[in-house]
Amino acid sequence: MSSLVGDVWTTGLVRVFRRQQAALFSIVPTIHDVLLPRTRQVENLFL
């Protein structure tokens, strides 16, 4: 019984982790797209 609960726990944690990971990977490109043009503008100002 306890091993079954452990398996369910592990599966649940893995699912949550994967979901968080997917969310993270969808957020990162957005941040990249937002920050990159700004850094380019700053570079243009200084160069």
The first five atom37 places (N, CA, C, CB, O) and aatype in JSON, in Angstrom:
{
  "aatype": [12, 15, 15, 10, 19, 7, 3, 19, 17, 16, 16, 7, 10, 19, 1, 19, 13, 1, 1, 5, 5, 0, 0, 10, 13, 15, 9, 19, 14, 16, 9, 8, 3, 19, 10, 10, 14, 1, 16, 1, 5, 19, 6, 2, 10, 13, 10],
  "atom_mask": [
    [1, 1, 1, 1, 1],
    [1, 1, 1, 1, 1],
    [1, 1, 1, 1, 1],
    [1, 1, 1, 1, 1],
    [1, 1, 1, 1, 1],
    [1, 1, 1, 0, 1],
    [1, 1, 1, 1, 1],
    [1, 1, 1, 1, 1],
    [1, 1, 1, 1, 1],
    [1, 1, 1, 1, 1],
    [1, 1, 1, 1, 1],
    [1, 1, 1, 0, 1],
    [1, 1, 1, 1, 1],
    [1, 1, 1, 1, 1],
    [1, 1, 1, 1, 1],
    [1, 1, 1, 1, 1],
    [1, 1, 1, 1, 1],
    [1, 1, 1, 1, 1],
    [1, 1, 1, 1, 1],
    [1, 1, 1, 1, 1],
    [1, 1, 1, 1, 1],
    [1, 1, 1, 1, 1],
    [1, 1, 1, 1, 1],
    [1, 1, 1, 1, 1],
    [1, 1, 1, 1, 1],
    [1, 1, 1, 1, 1],
    [1, 1, 1, 1, 1],
    [1, 1, 1, 1, 1],
    [1, 1, 1, 1, 1],
    [1, 1, 1, 1, 1],
    [1, 1, 1, 1, 1],
    [1, 1, 1, 1, 1],
    [1, 1, 1, 1, 1],
    [1, 1, 1, 1, 1],
    [1, 1, 1, 1, 1],
    [1, 1, 1, 1, 1],
    [1, 1, 1, 1, 1],
    [1, 1, 1, 1, 1],
    [1, 1, 1, 1, 1],
    [1, 1, 1, 1, 1],
    [1, 1, 1, 1, 1],
    [1, 1, 1, 1, 1],
    [1, 1, 1, 1, 1],
    [1, 1, 1, 1, 1],
    [1, 1, 1, 1, 1],
    [1, 1, 1, 1, 1],
    [1, 1, 1, 1, 1]
  ],
  "atom_positions": [
    [[0.84, -1.21, 0.0], [0.0, 0.0, 0.0], [0.87, 1.26, 0.0], [-0.94, 0.01, 1.23], [0.64, 2.19, -0.77]],
    [[1.86, 1.27, 0.87], [2.7, 2.47, 0.99], [3.51, 2.71, -0.29], [3.66, 2.34, 2.2], [3.74, 3.85, -0.68]],
    [[3.92, 1.62, -0.96], [4.68, 1.78, -2.2], [3.79, 2.38, -3.29], [5.25, 0.42, -2.67], [4.25, 3.16, -4.11]],
    [[2.52, 2.0, -3.28], [1.57, 2.56, -4.25], [1.42, 4.06, -4.05], [0.19, 1.87, -4.12], [1.44, 4.83, -5.0]],
    [[1.28, 4.46, -2.78], [1.16, 5.89, -2.46], [2.42, 6.62, -2.9], [0.92, 6.09, -0.93], [2.36, 7.73, -3.44]],
    [[3.58, 5.99, -2.67], [4.85, 6.59, -3.09], [4.89, 6.78, -4.59], [0.0, 0.0, 0.0], [5.35, 7.81, -5.08]],
    [[4.42, 5.78, -5.34], [4.4, 5.87, -6.8], [3.5, 7.01, -7.26], [3.94, 4.55, -7.43], [3.84, 7.77, -8.16]],
    [[2.33, 7.11, -6.63], [1.38, 8.17, -6.99], [2.0, 9.54, -6.7], [0.03, 8.01, -6.2], [1.9, 10.46, -7.51]],
    [[2.66, 9.67, -5.55], [3.32, 10.9, -5.15], [4.37, 11.29, -6.18], [3.97, 10.75, -3.77], [4.42, 12.43, -6.65]],
    [[5.22, 10.31, -6.53], [6.31, 10.57, -7.48], [5.75, 10.99, -8.82], [7.2, 9.32, -7.64], [6.22, 11.95, -9.43]],
    [[4.73, 10.27, -9.3], [4.12, 10.6, -10.58], [3.53, 12.0, -10.55], [3.03, 9.57, -10.95], [3.68, 12.77, -11.51]],
    [[2.86, 12.34, -9.46], [2.27, 13.67, -9.3], [3.33, 14.75, -9.33], [0.0, 0.0, 0.0], [3.17, 15.77, -10.0]],
    [[4.43, 14.52, -8.59], [5.51, 15.5, -8.55], [6.13, 15.69, -9.92], [6.58, 15.07, -7.54], [6.42, 16.81, -10.34]],
    [[6.34, 14.57, -10.63], [6.94, 14.64, -11.96], [6.03, 15.42, -12.9], [7.2, 13.23, -12.52], [6.5, 16.23, -13.71]],
    [[4.72, 15.18, -12.8], [3.76, 15.89, -13.66], [3.79, 17.38, -13.39], [2.34, 15.35, -13.46], [3.81, 18.19, -14.31]],
    [[3.78, 17.75, -12.11], [3.81, 19.16, -11.73], [5.09, 19.8, -12.23], [3.69, 19.33, -10.19], [5.08, 20.91, -12.78]],
    [[6.22, 19.08, -12.04], [7.51, 19.6, -12.47], [7.53, 19.82, -13.97], [8.62, 18.64, -12.07], [8.02, 20.85, -14.44]],
    [[7.01, 18.86, -14.73], [6.98, 18.99, -16.19], [6.13, 20.17, -16.61], [6.46, 17.71, -16.84], [6.47, 20.91, -17.53]],
    [[5.0, 20.35, -15.92], [4.11, 21.47, -16.25], [4.81, 22.8, -15.98], [2.79, 21.38, -15.44], [4.75, 23.72, -16.79]],
    [[5.49, 22.88, -14.83], [6.23, 24.09, -14.48], [7.33, 24.35, -15.5], [6.83, 23.98, -13.07], [7.56, 25.49, -15.91]],
    [[7.99, 23.28, -15.91], [9.07, 23.39, -16.88], [8.54, 23.93, -18.2], [9.76, 22.02, -17.09], [9.14, 24.81, -18.82]],
    [[7.39, 23.4, -18.63], [6.78, 23.85, -19.88], [6.42, 25.33, -19.78], [5.53, 23.0, -20.21], [6.63, 26.09, -20.72]],
    [[5.87, 25.73, -18.64], [5.51, 27.13, -18.43], [6.76, 28.0, -18.48], [4.78, 27.32, -17.08], [6.76, 29.08, -19.08]],
    [[7.82, 27.52, -17.85], [9.07, 28.27, -17.83], [9.61, 28.46, -19.24], [10.11, 27.55, -16.97], [10.03, 29.55, -19.6]],
    [[9.58, 27.38, -20.03], [10.11, 27.46, -21.39], [9.26, 28.36, -22.28], [10.2, 26.07, -22.01], [9.76, 28.93, -23.25]],
    [[7.97, 28.5, -21.96], [7.13, 29.4, -22.75], [7.34, 30.85, -22.33], [5.65, 29.01, -22.61], [7.12, 31.77, -23.12]],
    [[7.76, 31.06, -21.07], [7.98, 32.42, -20.57], [9.33, 32.95, -21.04], [7.91, 32.46, -19.04], [9.45, 34.12, -21.39]],
    [[10.35, 32.09, -21.04], [11.72, 32.53, -21.35], [11.84, 33.22, -22.71], [12.66, 31.33, -21.3], [12.45, 34.28, -22.78]],
    [[11.29, 32.66, -23.79], [11.38, 33.35, -25.09], [10.72, 34.73, -25.05], [10.74, 32.51, -26.18], [11.19, 35.66, -25.71]],
    [[9.64, 34.86, -24.29], [8.96, 36.15, -24.18], [9.88, 37.18, -23.54], [7.67, 36.02, -23.37], [10.02, 38.3, -24.03]],
    [[10.52, 36.79, -22.44], [11.48, 37.67, -21.77], [12.6, 38.03, -22.74], [12.05, 36.99, -20.49], [13.02, 39.19, -22.82]],
    [[13.07, 37.03, -23.46], [14.16, 37.24, -24.42], [13.74, 38.26, -25.48], [14.55, 35.9, -25.09], [14.5, 39.16, -25.81]],
    [[12.52, 38.1, -26.0], [12.02, 39.02, -27.03], [11.85, 40.42, -26.49], [10.7, 38.52, -27.59], [12.03, 41.4, -27.22]],
    [[11.5, 40.53, -25.21], [11.3, 41.86, -24.61], [12.63, 42.53, -24.32], [10.47, 41.75, -23.32], [12.81, 43.73, -24.58]],
    [[13.57, 41.76, -23.77], [14.84, 42.35, -23.33], [15.79, 42.64, -24.48], [15.51, 41.44, -22.35], [16.51, 43.64, -24.45]],
    [[15.81, 41.77, -25.49], [16.8, 41.91, -26.55], [16.69, 43.25, -27.3], [16.66, 40.77, -27.53], [17.7, 43.92, -27.47]],
    [[15.49, 43.66, -27.74], [15.39, 44.96, -28.42], [15.84, 46.12, -27.52], [13.95, 45.19, -28.89], [16.42, 47.08, -28.01]],
    [[15.57, 46.02, -26.22], [15.96, 47.09, -25.29], [17.46, 47.19, -25.21], [15.37, 46.85, -23.9], [18.02, 48.29, -25.25]],
    [[18.13, 46.04, -25.08], [19.6, 46.08, -24.98], [20.19, 46.6, -26.28], [20.17, 44.67, -24.66], [21.21, 47.29, -26.26]],
    [[19.57, 46.28, -27.39], [20.04, 46.81, -28.7], [19.9, 48.33, -28.73], [19.23, 46.17, -29.88], [20.81, 49.02, -29.19]],
    [[18.79, 48.84, -28.24], [18.58, 50.29, -28.2], [19.64, 50.96, -27.34], [17.18, 50.63, -27.66], [20.19, 52.0, -27.71]],
    [[19.92, 50.36, -26.19], [20.93, 50.92, -25.28], [22.29, 50.9, -25.95], [20.98, 50.12, -23.95], [23.05, 51.87, -25.86]],
    [[22.61, 49.81, -26.63], [23.88, 49.72, -27.34], [23.98, 50.81, -28.41], [24.05, 48.33, -27.99], [25.03, 51.43, -28.57]],
    [[22.89, 51.03, -29.13], [22.89, 52.06, -30.17], [23.1, 53.45, -29.57], [21.57, 52.03, -30.94], [23.75, 54.3, -30.18]],
    [[22.56, 53.67, -28.38], [22.74, 54.97, -27.74], [24.2, 55.21, -27.37], [21.87, 55.06, -26.49], [24.72, 56.32, -27.51]],
    [[24.86, 54.15, -26.89], [26.23, 54.32, -26.4], [27.28, 54.22, -27.49], [26.52, 53.29, -25.35], [28.37, 54.8, -27.37]],
    [[26.97, 53.5, -28.56], [27.98, 53.31, -29.61], [27.95, 54.44, -30.63], [27.77, 51.96, -30.31], [28.73, 54.44, -31.58]]
  ]
}
